[in-house]
Amino acid sequence: MKARVHVTLKKGVLDPQGQAIAHALGTLGFAGVGDVRQGKYIEIELAETDRATARARVEKMCAQLLANPVIEDYAIEIAE
């Protein structure tokens, strides 16, 4: 199975990299760009065959390493 994890900053947490991207897009002529939030995308190959077990393992990975639950949210997608 493959897990796809999207990690983003929680709403209200300052995102200086997102602001820099928004500014750069404006400088390049992309008008009408509002707030930009950046994050990270992680793919994990798992030997699990059970979807629920795979999700539980990835939840634990996110809580312990992949995301900082104080300032980040994450979404998990499990695919075969």
Jmol script that loads the backbone (N, CA, C; Angstrom):
load data "model"
ATOM      1  N   MET A   1       0.846  -1.182   0.000  1.00  0.00           N
ATOM      2  CA  MET A   1       0.000   0.000   0.000  1.00  0.00           C
ATOM      3  C   MET A   1       0.884   1.236   0.000  1.00  0.00           C
ATOM      4  N   LYS A   2       0.298   2.316  -0.470  1.00  0.00           N
ATOM      5  CA  LYS A   2       1.010   3.584  -0.483  1.00  0.00           C
ATOM      6  C   LYS A   2       0.210   4.597   0.324  1.00  0.00           C
ATOM      7  N   ALA A   3       0.902   5.318   1.177  1.00  0.00           N
ATOM      8  CA  ALA A   3       0.277   6.395   1.937  1.00  0.00           C
ATOM      9  C   ALA A   3       0.762   7.724   1.377  1.00  0.00           C
ATOM     10  N   ARG A   4      -0.167   8.640   1.211  1.00  0.00           N
ATOM     11  CA  ARG A   4       0.163  10.004   0.802  1.00  0.00           C
ATOM     12  C   ARG A   4      -0.235  10.918   1.943  1.00  0.00           C
ATOM     13  N   VAL A   5       0.716  11.722   2.402  1.00  0.00           N
ATOM     14  CA  VAL A   5       0.483  12.613   3.539  1.00  0.00           C
ATOM     15  C   VAL A   5       0.711  14.051   3.095  1.00  0.00           C
ATOM     16  N   HIS A   6      -0.270  14.899   3.345  1.00  0.00           N
ATOM     17  CA  HIS A   6      -0.159  16.332   3.077  1.00  0.00           C
ATOM     18  C   HIS A   6      -0.103  17.033   4.426  1.00  0.00           C
ATOM     19  N   VAL A   7       0.976  17.772   4.655  1.00  0.00           N
ATOM     20  CA  VAL A   7       1.163  18.489   5.912  1.00  0.00           C
ATOM     21  C   VAL A   7       1.105  19.986   5.604  1.00  0.00           C
ATOM     22  N   THR A   8       0.255  20.709   6.327  1.00  0.00           N
ATOM     23  CA  THR A   8       0.121  22.148   6.144  1.00  0.00           C
ATOM     24  C   THR A   8       0.093  22.844   7.498  1.00  0.00           C
ATOM     25  N   LEU A   9       0.466  24.110   7.481  1.00  0.00           N
ATOM     26  CA  LEU A   9       0.395  24.892   8.709  1.00  0.00           C
ATOM     27  C   LEU A   9      -1.064  25.119   9.082  1.00  0.00           C
ATOM     28  N   LYS A  10      -1.359  25.135  10.375  1.00  0.00           N
ATOM     29  CA  LYS A  10      -2.717  25.408  10.828  1.00  0.00           C
ATOM     30  C   LYS A  10      -3.080  26.850  10.510  1.00  0.00           C
ATOM     31  N   LYS A  11      -4.380  27.082  10.349  1.00  0.00           N
ATOM     32  CA  LYS A  11      -4.850  28.448  10.124  1.00  0.00           C
ATOM     33  C   LYS A  11      -4.430  29.299  11.315  1.00  0.00           C
ATOM     34  N   GLY A  12      -3.991  30.495  11.032  1.00  0.00           N
ATOM     35  CA  GLY A  12      -3.564  31.401  12.090  1.00  0.00           C
ATOM     36  C   GLY A  12      -2.075  31.352  12.374  1.00  0.00           C
ATOM     37  N   VAL A  13      -1.398  30.330  11.859  1.00  0.00           N
ATOM     38  CA  VAL A  13       0.050  30.231  12.038  1.00  0.00           C
ATOM     39  C   VAL A  13       0.710  30.990  10.889  1.00  0.00           C
ATOM     40  N   LEU A  14       1.602  31.907  11.230  1.00  0.00           N
ATOM     41  CA  LEU A  14       2.294  32.709  10.228  1.00  0.00           C
ATOM     42  C   LEU A  14       3.050  31.809   9.260  1.00  0.00           C
ATOM     43  N   ASP A  15       2.933  32.115   7.963  1.00  0.00           N
ATOM     44  CA  ASP A  15       3.578  31.316   6.921  1.00  0.00           C
ATOM     45  C   ASP A  15       4.475  32.226   6.078  1.00  0.00           C
ATOM     46  N   PRO A  16       5.691  32.537   6.557  1.00  0.00           N
ATOM     47  CA  PRO A  16       6.560  33.445   5.810  1.00  0.00           C
ATOM     48  C   PRO A  16       6.952  32.915   4.429  1.00  0.00           C
ATOM     49  N   GLN A  17       7.104  31.609   4.279  1.00  0.00           N
ATOM     50  CA  GLN A  17       7.436  31.058   2.974  1.00  0.00           C
ATOM     51  C   GLN A  17       6.263  31.243   2.003  1.00  0.00           C
ATOM     52  N   GLY A  18       5.062  31.047   2.478  1.00  0.00           N
ATOM     53  CA  GLY A  18       3.882  31.282   1.654  1.00  0.00           C
ATOM     54  C   GLY A  18       3.787  32.743   1.231  1.00  0.00           C
ATOM     55  N   GLN A  19       4.106  33.664   2.151  1.00  0.00           N
ATOM     56  CA  GLN A  19       4.089  35.091   1.824  1.00  0.00           C
ATOM     57  C   GLN A  19       5.146  35.410   0.767  1.00  0.00           C
ATOM     58  N   ALA A  20       6.319  34.804   0.888  1.00  0.00           N
ATOM     59  CA  ALA A  20       7.382  35.024  -0.099  1.00  0.00           C
ATOM     60  C   ALA A  20       6.958  34.511  -1.473  1.00  0.00           C
ATOM     61  N   ILE A  21       6.279  33.364  -1.516  1.00  0.00           N
ATOM     62  CA  ILE A  21       5.796  32.815  -2.781  1.00  0.00           C
ATOM     63  C   ILE A  21       4.756  33.760  -3.389  1.00  0.00           C
ATOM     64  N   ALA A  22       3.827  34.251  -2.572  1.00  0.00           N
ATOM     65  CA  ALA A  22       2.801  35.172  -3.061  1.00  0.00           C
ATOM     66  C   ALA A  22       3.443  36.432  -3.642  1.00  0.00           C
ATOM     67  N   HIS A  23       4.430  36.965  -2.939  1.00  0.00           N
ATOM     68  CA  HIS A  23       5.130  38.165  -3.420  1.00  0.00           C
ATOM     69  C   HIS A  23       5.837  37.877  -4.747  1.00  0.00           C
ATOM     70  N   ALA A  24       6.525  36.760  -4.832  1.00  0.00           N
ATOM     71  CA  ALA A  24       7.254  36.400  -6.050  1.00  0.00           C
ATOM     72  C   ALA A  24       6.296  36.219  -7.225  1.00  0.00           C
ATOM     73  N   LEU A  25       5.146  35.600  -6.984  1.00  0.00           N
ATOM     74  CA  LEU A  25       4.167  35.432  -8.056  1.00  0.00           C
ATOM     75  C   LEU A  25       3.688  36.783  -8.576  1.00  0.00           C
ATOM     76  N   GLY A  26       3.453  37.725  -7.650  1.00  0.00           N
ATOM     77  CA  GLY A  26       3.051  39.067  -8.050  1.00  0.00           C
ATOM     78  C   GLY A  26       4.133  39.746  -8.867  1.00  0.00           C
ATOM     79  N   THR A  27       5.385  39.579  -8.453  1.00  0.00           N
ATOM     80  CA  THR A  27       6.520  40.161  -9.169  1.00  0.00           C
ATOM     81  C   THR A  27       6.643  39.584 -10.571  1.00  0.00           C
ATOM     82  N   LEU A  28       6.279  38.329 -10.744  1.00  0.00           N
ATOM     83  CA  LEU A  28       6.353  37.675 -12.049  1.00  0.00           C
ATOM     84  C   LEU A  28       5.148  37.994 -12.938  1.00  0.00           C
ATOM     85  N   GLY A  29       4.236  38.801 -12.425  1.00  0.00           N
ATOM     86  CA  GLY A  29       3.102  39.223 -13.239  1.00  0.00           C
ATOM     87  C   GLY A  29       1.825  38.421 -13.040  1.00  0.00           C
ATOM     88  N   PHE A  30       1.800  37.550 -12.067  1.00  0.00           N
ATOM     89  CA  PHE A  30       0.589  36.774 -11.793  1.00  0.00           C
ATOM     90  C   PHE A  30      -0.304  37.586 -10.861  1.00  0.00           C
ATOM     91  N   ALA A  31      -1.149  38.416 -11.452  1.00  0.00           N
ATOM     92  CA  ALA A  31      -2.028  39.283 -10.678  1.00  0.00           C
ATOM     93  C   ALA A  31      -3.180  38.481 -10.072  1.00  0.00           C
ATOM     94  N   GLY A  32      -3.753  39.013  -9.020  1.00  0.00           N
ATOM     95  CA  GLY A  32      -4.927  38.403  -8.408  1.00  0.00           C
ATOM     96  C   GLY A  32      -4.637  37.242  -7.486  1.00  0.00           C
ATOM     97  N   VAL A  33      -3.363  37.034  -7.138  1.00  0.00           N
ATOM     98  CA  VAL A  33      -3.020  35.954  -6.211  1.00  0.00           C
ATOM     99  C   VAL A  33      -3.215  36.472  -4.793  1.00  0.00           C
ATOM    100  N   GLY A  34      -4.024  35.782  -4.019  1.00  0.00           N
ATOM    101  CA  GLY A  34      -4.267  36.169  -2.636  1.00  0.00           C
ATOM    102  C   GLY A  34      -3.289  35.473  -1.709  1.00  0.00           C
ATOM    103  N   ASP A  35      -3.802  35.009  -0.620  1.00  0.00           N
ATOM    104  CA  ASP A  35      -2.992  34.331   0.387  1.00  0.00           C
ATOM    105  C   ASP A  35      -2.436  33.015  -0.176  1.00  0.00           C
ATOM    106  N   VAL A  36      -1.180  32.752   0.075  1.00  0.00           N
ATOM    107  CA  VAL A  36      -0.542  31.501  -0.337  1.00  0.00           C
ATOM    108  C   VAL A  36      -0.073  30.775   0.916  1.00  0.00           C
ATOM    109  N   ARG A  37      -0.421  29.505   1.032  1.00  0.00           N
ATOM    110  CA  ARG A  37       0.043  28.669   2.139  1.00  0.00           C
ATOM    111  C   ARG A  37       0.851  27.535   1.533  1.00  0.00           C
ATOM    112  N   GLN A  38       2.001  27.260   2.064  1.00  0.00           N
ATOM    113  CA  GLN A  38       2.828  26.164   1.559  1.00  0.00           C
ATOM    114  C   GLN A  38       2.831  25.031   2.568  1.00  0.00           C
ATOM    115  N   GLY A  39       3.203  23.858   2.096  1.00  0.00           N
ATOM    116  CA  GLY A  39       3.246  22.697   2.973  1.00  0.00           C
ATOM    117  C   GLY A  39       4.209  21.673   2.419  1.00  0.00           C
ATOM    118  N   LYS A  40       4.034  20.441   2.856  1.00  0.00           N
ATOM    119  CA  LYS A  40       4.895  19.373   2.344  1.00  0.00           C
ATOM    120  C   LYS A  40       4.048  18.150   2.015  1.00  0.00           C
ATOM    121  N   TYR A  41       4.561  17.359   1.080  1.00  0.00           N
ATOM    122  CA  TYR A  41       3.886  16.156   0.602  1.00  0.00           C
ATOM    123  C   TYR A  41       4.843  14.989   0.781  1.00  0.00           C
ATOM    124  N   ILE A  42       4.361  13.913   1.389  1.00  0.00           N
ATOM    125  CA  ILE A  42       5.208  12.756   1.676  1.00  0.00           C
ATOM    126  C   ILE A  42       4.497  11.498   1.184  1.00  0.00           C
ATOM    127  N   GLU A  43       5.210  10.653   0.429  1.00  0.00           N
ATOM    128  CA  GLU A  43       4.692   9.349   0.013  1.00  0.00           C
ATOM    129  C   GLU A  43       5.447   8.269   0.765  1.00  0.00           C
ATOM    130  N   ILE A  44       4.707   7.297   1.277  1.00  0.00           N
ATOM    131  CA  ILE A  44       5.312   6.206   2.044  1.00  0.00           C
ATOM    132  C   ILE A  44       4.796   4.883   1.498  1.00  0.00           C
ATOM    133  N   GLU A  45       5.703   4.004   1.100  1.00  0.00           N
ATOM    134  CA  GLU A  45       5.339   2.646   0.695  1.00  0.00           C
ATOM    135  C   GLU A  45       5.239   1.795   1.960  1.00  0.00           C
ATOM    136  N   LEU A  46       4.139   1.097   2.103  1.00  0.00           N
ATOM    137  CA  LEU A  46       3.902   0.264   3.282  1.00  0.00           C
ATOM    138  C   LEU A  46       3.705  -1.196   2.877  1.00  0.00           C
ATOM    139  N   ALA A  47       4.180  -2.094   3.708  1.00  0.00           N
ATOM    140  CA  ALA A  47       3.999  -3.527   3.466  1.00  0.00           C
ATOM    141  C   ALA A  47       2.634  -4.008   3.952  1.00  0.00           C
ATOM    142  N   GLU A  48       1.879  -3.135   4.594  1.00  0.00           N
ATOM    143  CA  GLU A  48       0.563  -3.509   5.126  1.00  0.00           C
ATOM    144  C   GLU A  48      -0.395  -3.910   4.009  1.00  0.00           C
ATOM    145  N   THR A  49      -1.314  -4.825   4.329  1.00  0.00           N
ATOM    146  CA  THR A  49      -2.355  -5.200   3.380  1.00  0.00           C
ATOM    147  C   THR A  49      -3.732  -4.752   3.876  1.00  0.00           C
ATOM    148  N   ASP A  50      -3.805  -4.384   5.147  1.00  0.00           N
ATOM    149  CA  ASP A  50      -5.066  -3.933   5.740  1.00  0.00           C
ATOM    150  C   ASP A  50      -5.081  -2.406   5.793  1.00  0.00           C
ATOM    151  N   ARG A  51      -6.119  -1.800   5.192  1.00  0.00           N
ATOM    152  CA  ARG A  51      -6.217  -0.343   5.115  1.00  0.00           C
ATOM    153  C   ARG A  51      -6.240   0.320   6.494  1.00  0.00           C
ATOM    154  N   ALA A  52      -7.018  -0.223   7.398  1.00  0.00           N
ATOM    155  CA  ALA A  52      -7.149   0.372   8.731  1.00  0.00           C
ATOM    156  C   ALA A  52      -5.816   0.331   9.484  1.00  0.00           C
ATOM    157  N   THR A  53      -5.108  -0.774   9.379  1.00  0.00           N
ATOM    158  CA  THR A  53      -3.803  -0.898  10.031  1.00  0.00           C
ATOM    159  C   THR A  53      -2.808   0.077   9.416  1.00  0.00           C
ATOM    160  N   ALA A  54      -2.842   0.187   8.098  1.00  0.00           N
ATOM    161  CA  ALA A  54      -1.939   1.116   7.408  1.00  0.00           C
ATOM    162  C   ALA A  54      -2.204   2.545   7.862  1.00  0.00           C
ATOM    163  N   ARG A  55      -3.479   2.941   7.926  1.00  0.00           N
ATOM    164  CA  ARG A  55      -3.828   4.295   8.352  1.00  0.00           C
ATOM    165  C   ARG A  55      -3.383   4.546   9.794  1.00  0.00           C
ATOM    166  N   ALA A  56      -3.583   3.574  10.656  1.00  0.00           N
ATOM    167  CA  ALA A  56      -3.179   3.727  12.057  1.00  0.00           C
ATOM    168  C   ALA A  56      -1.667   3.911  12.175  1.00  0.00           C
ATOM    169  N   ARG A  57      -0.908   3.160  11.389  1.00  0.00           N
ATOM    170  CA  ARG A  57       0.558   3.294  11.415  1.00  0.00           C
ATOM    171  C   ARG A  57       0.990   4.672  10.928  1.00  0.00           C
ATOM    172  N   VAL A  58       0.369   5.150   9.855  1.00  0.00           N
ATOM    173  CA  VAL A  58       0.739   6.454   9.315  1.00  0.00           C
ATOM    174  C   VAL A  58       0.307   7.569  10.267  1.00  0.00           C
ATOM    175  N   GLU A  59      -0.836   7.421  10.921  1.00  0.00           N
ATOM    176  CA  GLU A  59      -1.256   8.401  11.941  1.00  0.00           C
ATOM    177  C   GLU A  59      -0.178   8.519  13.024  1.00  0.00           C
ATOM    178  N   LYS A  60       0.326   7.382  13.454  1.00  0.00           N
ATOM    179  CA  LYS A  60       1.366   7.367  14.488  1.00  0.00           C
ATOM    180  C   LYS A  60       2.645   8.031  13.963  1.00  0.00           C
ATOM    181  N   MET A  61       3.004   7.763  12.689  1.00  0.00           N
ATOM    182  CA  MET A  61       4.185   8.392  12.086  1.00  0.00           C
ATOM    183  C   MET A  61       4.033   9.913  12.065  1.00  0.00           C
ATOM    184  N   CYS A  62       2.839  10.364  11.711  1.00  0.00           N
ATOM    185  CA  CYS A  62       2.590  11.809  11.656  1.00  0.00           C
ATOM    186  C   CYS A  62       2.702  12.436  13.036  1.00  0.00           C
ATOM    187  N   ALA A  63       2.110  11.798  14.016  1.00  0.00           N
ATOM    188  CA  ALA A  63       2.127  12.340  15.375  1.00  0.00           C
ATOM    189  C   ALA A  63       3.533  12.374  15.967  1.00  0.00           C
ATOM    190  N   GLN A  64       4.372  11.403  15.596  1.00  0.00           N
ATOM    191  CA  GLN A  64       5.697  11.310  16.204  1.00  0.00           C
ATOM    192  C   GLN A  64       6.801  11.996  15.400  1.00  0.00           C
ATOM    193  N   LEU A  65       6.638  12.125  14.061  1.00  0.00           N
ATOM    194  CA  LEU A  65       7.750  12.639  13.265  1.00  0.00           C
ATOM    195  C   LEU A  65       7.356  13.550  12.108  1.00  0.00           C
ATOM    196  N   LEU A  66       6.385  13.147  11.315  1.00  0.00           N
ATOM    197  CA  LEU A  66       6.136  13.818  10.055  1.00  0.00           C
ATOM    198  C   LEU A  66       5.492  15.194  10.186  1.00  0.00           C
ATOM    199  N   ALA A  67       4.763  15.427  11.256  1.00  0.00           N
ATOM    200  CA  ALA A  67       4.088  16.712  11.452  1.00  0.00           C
ATOM    201  C   ALA A  67       4.275  17.181  12.890  1.00  0.00           C
ATOM    202  N   ASN A  68       4.260  18.482  13.053  1.00  0.00           N
ATOM    203  CA  ASN A  68       4.274  19.070  14.391  1.00  0.00           C
ATOM    204  C   ASN A  68       2.825  19.411  14.727  1.00  0.00           C
ATOM    205  N   PRO A  69       2.149  18.585  15.548  1.00  0.00           N
ATOM    206  CA  PRO A  69       0.723  18.773  15.779  1.00  0.00           C
ATOM    207  C   PRO A  69       0.364  20.094  16.470  1.00  0.00           C
ATOM    208  N   VAL A  70       1.339  20.783  17.010  1.00  0.00           N
ATOM    209  CA  VAL A  70       1.074  22.073  17.637  1.00  0.00           C
ATOM    210  C   VAL A  70       0.771  23.128  16.573  1.00  0.00           C
ATOM    211  N   ILE A  71       1.497  23.100  15.452  1.00  0.00           N
ATOM    212  CA  ILE A  71       1.342  24.142  14.436  1.00  0.00           C
ATOM    213  C   ILE A  71       0.937  23.611  13.059  1.00  0.00           C
ATOM    214  N   GLU A  72       0.857  22.291  12.888  1.00  0.00           N
ATOM    215  CA  GLU A  72       0.561  21.725  11.576  1.00  0.00           C
ATOM    216  C   GLU A  72      -0.630  20.769  11.613  1.00  0.00           C
ATOM    217  N   ASP A  73      -1.371  20.760  10.521  1.00  0.00           N
ATOM    218  CA  ASP A  73      -2.416  19.773  10.281  1.00  0.00           C
ATOM    219  C   ASP A  73      -1.898  18.804   9.226  1.00  0.00           C
ATOM    220  N   TYR A  74      -2.483  17.627   9.156  1.00  0.00           N
ATOM    221  CA  TYR A  74      -2.103  16.688   8.110  1.00  0.00           C
ATOM    222  C   TYR A  74      -3.321  15.904   7.650  1.00  0.00           C
ATOM    223  N   ALA A  75      -3.249  15.480   6.397  1.00  0.00           N
ATOM    224  CA  ALA A  75      -4.299  14.650   5.806  1.00  0.00           C
ATOM    225  C   ALA A  75      -3.619  13.419   5.224  1.00  0.00           C
ATOM    226  N   ILE A  76      -4.234  12.270   5.451  1.00  0.00           N
ATOM    227  CA  ILE A  76      -3.670  11.000   5.003  1.00  0.00           C
ATOM    228  C   ILE A  76      -4.585  10.378   3.959  1.00  0.00           C
ATOM    229  N   GLU A  77      -3.974   9.878   2.894  1.00  0.00           N
ATOM    230  CA  GLU A  77      -4.692   9.130   1.853  1.00  0.00           C
ATOM    231  C   GLU A  77      -3.988   7.787   1.715  1.00  0.00           C
ATOM    232  N   ILE A  78      -4.742   6.709   1.801  1.00  0.00           N
ATOM    233  CA  ILE A  78      -4.189   5.364   1.637  1.00  0.00           C
ATOM    234  C   ILE A  78      -4.656   4.814   0.304  1.00  0.00           C
ATOM    235  N   ALA A  79      -3.691   4.375  -0.519  1.00  0.00           N
ATOM    236  CA  ALA A  79      -4.017   3.811  -1.830  1.00  0.00           C
ATOM    237  C   ALA A  79      -3.322   2.459  -1.966  1.00  0.00           C
ATOM    238  N   GLU A  80      -3.907   1.601  -2.773  1.00  0.00           N
ATOM    239  CA  GLU A  80      -3.304   0.283  -2.980  1.00  0.00           C
ATOM    240  C   GLU A  80      -2.321   0.313  -4.121  1.00  0.00           C
TER     241      GLU A  80
END
end "model"
wireframe off; spacefill off
backbone 0.3
color backbone group
